[in-house]
Amino acid sequence: MAARRCETTDVAIVGGGPAGAAAALTLARYTAHRVTLIEASDYAGVRIGETVSAGIVPLLDYLGVDSACLQPERLVATASAAAWGTPELVVHDAIFSARGAGWHLNRAAFDAALAGAAAEGGATLLSGMRMRRAHFDDGVWHLLLDDGVLGAREIVADQVIDATGRRARFARAAGAQRRVLDHLVGLVAYMDLSENDALGCSTLVEATDDGWWYSAPLPHARAAVAFMTDGDIVRQRELLRAPAFAALLRATQHTAARFAGLPLPGAPRAYPAESQYLSICSGPGWVAAGDAAASFDPLSSLGIGHAIASGIHAARIADERMRGSDALARSYNADVARNFASFAAAQRSLYGLEQRFRERPFWARRHREQGLPAAAFPIDDEHETLDASAFPPTT
């Protein structure tokens, strides 16, 4: 049997999405620490959460990433439109936004580009490597990795950043629990737009009786269309079946009109999209970032921007600890909980604007007065999700 390879690093980052890549970029650019970025995939599969606002540009500038390198894999988001609280469509043109236009992304290409930039900046990128186990011993973390081909590989790290998304695999293994506020699920399908040049570059949100629809164009003549609802509604209405999903899409007003004349999508894929946060977001030698720390209803539009900003913040915590201080880490749990409380209050107000379907189960649950996030129930399952609030860079 071949001996297990053992390597040391200062900071190991588990998860190579926007949060993990941002943490790696921050550490590689602003510190001399050895950084290892561990990603289970090869970035070839579908990744959801494709639209970002112009607010992401200062974050990319901070990370030293030239947004121009993403040009072939993005569309300019010229407008957003919503039928929310009224059957009429309300359009907001990006030209009237103080921040300007956002982007519709090829999300897999975007994530790969950020991770690649981290590697070019000096971080070690281990793609196709899955964390199997982790244990804390004598002040350092031992991570056992496996690529499924060459066998086990051990990384010994002084600090670990958990950027594994909503599953928060590392943090949960370290004793954290997810506190979940709802049971939102996103049913996501993709459509070919090669026969339709009239879709435009706007995001469309449409409220319906059992949830709400989201759609947006993507690079390479594709579009994402998603229905956001609760898990029990998906099961009751068998919405994972292509005919049921197509019938629901045809019953909409604005979303159906948008895709008129195009072949309907096949069966959607379900992604849990519940709002949640961790009971503890840091511990001895580790800190959670991005969706692993807290993730929010996609209606909040906080996903990729939150992930990047949170990854930057987690990198600062790891760096400060390496320099002998734990001040940032001590306030982190309270910061995340406070952020989540602000989100929950804003989200209740936003859902409260839609009164047409208030007696339907999906909407009645969101109009009901909810407790503060501390009252959210703990859950320790294997869910994984869409997208999420902001820890802006400080000077």
Secondary structure, 3 states (H helix, E strand, C coil): CCCCEEEEEEEEEECCCHHHHHHHHHHHHHCCCCEEEEECCCCCCCCCCCEECCCHHHHHHHHCCCHHHHHHHEEEECEEEEECCCCCCEEEEHHHCCCCCEEEECHHHHHHHHHHHHHHCCCEEEECCEEEEEEEECCEEEEEEECCCCCEEEEEEEEEEECCHHHCHHHHHCCCCEEECCCEEEEEEEEECCCCCCCCCEEEEEEECCEEEEEEEECCCEEEEEEEEEHHHHHHCCCCCHHHHHHHHHCCCHHHHHCCCCCCCCCCEEEECCCEEECCCEECCEEECHHHCEECCHHHCCHHHHHHHHHHHHHHHHHHHHCCCCHHHHHHHHHHHHHHHHHHHHHHHHHHCCCCCCCCHHHHHHHCCCCCHHHCEEECCCCCCCCCCCCCCCC
